[in-house]
C-alpha cells in the first residue's frame, strides 16, 4: 500500500521559511518515480508548485520560482520543499504527489503565512 506523509507545515511570518518533508512508502521503484508538491489555497483549486523527476529534472510554478526549492533523497524515499521568503499568498494546504500507478496523494500539511 502506497503512503505519502507530509510534515513541516505551520504558522510563519511573511518573509520567513519552512521546510516541508514527504515520506513515501510502498513504492518499490521510488528513485524512478516523478514526485511533486501541490497546494490548495483557501477557497481555490489545487495547483502545481514543483516537480522533480527521477533524473532530477525540476520545474516550478512561476509564483514560487527563486523562493522554493524541491529536492529528493532516494535513499530515504523522501521529497522536500524548502520555502523561503514566504508570502501571505503562499498560505495553503500543501500536498505531496507521486506520479506512478495512476497517481498517489498525501493528506497534506497546512502552511499559514501571517503576521
Buried (B, 14 or more C-beta within 10 A) or exposed (E): EBEBBBEBBEEBEEEBEBEBBBBBEEBEEBEEBBBBBBBBBEEEEBEBBBBBBBEEEEEBBEEBEEBBBBBBEBEEBBBBBBBBEBEEEBBBBBBBBBEBEEEBBBEBBEBBBEE
